[in-house]
Amino acid sequence: MEYIIFQINGGIGKNVIATAVIKAINIQYPNSKIIILSAHPDIWINNPRIYKVFQFGQIQYFYDDFIKDKKSLILAQEPYLTTDCIYRNKHLSEVWCDMYGIKWQGETPELYFTSLEKDFVSSLINKISPILIIHPFGGAQVSHKYSWMRDIHPKLAQRIVDEFKKDYRIIQIKREDQIGLNGVEYLTHNPRVLALS
């Protein structure tokens, strides 16, 4: 295959897991150029396994450049809708690999950071004291601040914070529009900074 086009429909966490799948794909197809389609291209910065990354909505001429008259393998199916994923029979990265006939060998996520990014995060967080990082409310920006099918219930999240706050410095990862818990510090930076934290 000249190109492998890998589309990730989902959030930051799903993109992080996808880096493990890309490692397995790269092992099986070492000479193919891997192209990522994602809503979160920042996760893929500096990844040496990737040829190009495109953000959804910014793919003008994509068909002509990478699909038409080319030898491309297109990987754009949804692993969350498989029986093994729904019943938690296998890890998401293994399910994803199985879908595409990729040999899975327990690959784990790979994120690549610059020394400047590492220095910035070190200045934000004093790692001497034990830290508990909580991210109870995720997903896309919506008018409702809480989703019963995705988020930890706010009362339960607050109970977790209350239980651990005497022994840990608690940092809540959140966007500005999300619910804030009491007794925590907030971290609202870009996904790469959050992944390093």
C-alpha positions in Angstrom: 0.0 0.0 0.0 1.3 3.4 -0.9 -0.9 5.2 1.7 -2.8 4.0 4.8 -5.6 6.4 5.6 -6.7 6.1 9.2 -9.7 8.1 10.4 -10.5 8.6 14.1 -14.0 9.6 15.0 -13.9 10.6 18.6 -12.3 12.6 21.3 -8.8 13.1 22.6 -8.7 9.9 24.6 -9.7 7.9 21.5 -6.9 9.6 19.6 -4.4 8.7 22.3 -5.5 5.0 22.1 -5.2 5.2 18.3 -1.5 6.0 18.6 -1.1 2.4 19.8 -3.1 1.1 16.8 -0.9 3.2 14.5 2.2 1.6 16.0 0.8 -1.9 15.1 -0.1 -0.7 11.6 3.4 0.7 11.1 5.0 -2.6 12.2 2.8 -4.5 9.7 3.2 -2.0 6.9 6.6 -0.3 7.4 6.8 1.1 3.9 3.3 2.6 3.7 2.8 6.3 4.3 0.2 6.7 7.2 -2.2 9.6 7.0 -4.4 10.6 9.9 -7.9 12.2 9.7 -8.9 13.5 13.1 -10.7 16.2 15.0 -7.6 16.4 17.3 -4.5 16.7 15.2 -2.4 18.0 18.2 -2.2 14.5 19.6 -0.2 13.5 16.4 2.5 16.2 16.5 6.0 14.8 16.2 4.8 11.2 15.8 7.5 9.7 13.5 5.1 7.0 12.2 2.8 9.5 10.5 3.2 11.0 7.0 0.5 13.6 7.3 -2.3 14.7 9.6 -5.5 16.3 8.5 -8.2 17.9 10.7 -11.8 17.2 9.7 -13.1 20.0 7.5 -9.7 20.8 6.1 -9.3 18.1 3.5 -9.8 19.9 0.2 -8.4 17.9 -2.7 -7.9 14.9 -0.3 -9.5 12.4 -2.7 -7.4 13.6 -5.6 -4.2 13.7 -3.6 -4.4 10.4 -1.7 -7.2 8.1 -3.0 -7.8 8.6 -6.8 -5.5 6.3 -8.8 -3.5 5.5 -5.7 -3.0 2.3 -3.8 -4.6 3.3 -0.5 -5.9 1.2 2.4 -8.7 3.1 4.0 -9.3 2.4 7.7 -12.4 4.3 8.8 -14.6 1.9 10.7 -16.0 2.5 14.2 -14.5 0.1 16.8 -16.9 1.2 19.6 -19.8 -0.5 17.7 -18.2 -4.0 17.8 -19.4 -6.8 20.1 -15.9 -7.2 21.6 -15.8 -3.5 22.5 -19.4 -3.3 23.8 -18.9 -6.3 26.1 -15.3 -5.4 26.9 -14.0 -8.7 25.7 -10.8 -7.0 24.4 -9.0 -3.7 24.8 -10.1 -1.0 22.4 -6.7 -1.0 20.6 -6.9 -4.8 20.1 -10.5 -4.5 18.8 -9.4 -1.8 16.3 -6.5 -3.9 15.1 -8.8 -7.0 14.7 -11.2 -5.0 12.6 -8.4 -4.3 10.0 -6.6 -7.6 10.2 -3.6 -6.0 11.9 -1.6 -8.2 14.3 -1.9 -6.8 17.8 1.0 -7.4 20.2 -0.1 -5.3 23.2 1.0 -2.0 21.7 0.6 1.0 24.1 0.0 4.6 23.2 2.9 6.8 22.0 3.0 10.5 22.4 6.0 12.6 21.4 6.7 15.8 23.2 9.3 18.5 22.7 11.7 19.5 25.5 10.0 22.9 25.5 6.6 21.3 26.2 8.1 19.2 29.0 9.7 22.3 30.6 6.5 24.2 30.4 4.5 21.5 32.2 7.2 21.1 34.8 6.8 24.8 35.6 3.0 24.3 36.0 3.0 21.3 38.3 5.1 20.8 41.3 5.5 17.0 41.2 7.0 16.8 44.7 3.6 16.3 46.4 1.3 13.4 45.3 -1.1 14.5 42.7 -4.5 13.1 41.8 -5.8 14.2 38.4 -9.5 13.9 37.7 -11.4 14.4 34.4 -15.0 13.6 35.3 -16.7 15.5 32.5 -15.6 15.1 28.9 -16.8 15.2 25.3 -17.6 17.9 22.9 -18.8 21.4 23.9 -22.5 21.3 24.4 -25.2 23.4 26.1 -25.8 20.7 28.8 -22.9 20.6 31.2 -23.4 17.0 32.2 -24.1 13.8 30.2 -25.5 10.8 32.2 -24.1 8.3 29.7 -20.6 9.7 29.5 -19.7 11.6 32.7 -19.2 10.8 36.3 -22.2 12.2 38.2 -21.1 15.6 39.8 -22.1 14.5 43.3 -20.0 11.3 43.0 -17.1 13.3 41.5 -17.2 15.7 44.4 -17.3 12.7 46.9 -14.1 11.4 45.2 -12.4 14.8 45.6 -13.5 15.1 49.3 -12.2 11.6 50.0 -8.7 12.2 48.6 -8.1 15.9 49.2 -6.3 15.5 52.5 -3.7 13.2 51.0 -3.4 14.6 47.5 -3.1 17.8 45.5 -6.2 17.4 43.2 -6.2 18.8 39.7 -9.3 18.8 37.6 -8.9 18.7 33.9 -11.7 20.7 32.3 -12.7 23.2 29.7 -13.9 26.7 30.7 -17.5 25.7 30.0 -17.5 22.5 32.1 -18.6 21.9 35.7 -15.9 22.8 38.3 -15.5 20.8 41.5 -14.9 22.3 44.9 -11.4 22.0 46.5 -9.5 21.4 43.3 -7.1 23.3 41.0 -8.1 23.6 37.4 -6.0 22.8 34.4 -7.5 24.0 31.1 -4.6 23.9 28.7 -4.4 22.3 25.3 -4.5 18.5 25.0 -0.7 18.1 24.7 -0.1 19.9 27.9 -2.8 17.9 29.6 -1.4 14.6 28.4 2.0 15.5 29.8 0.6 16.5 33.2 
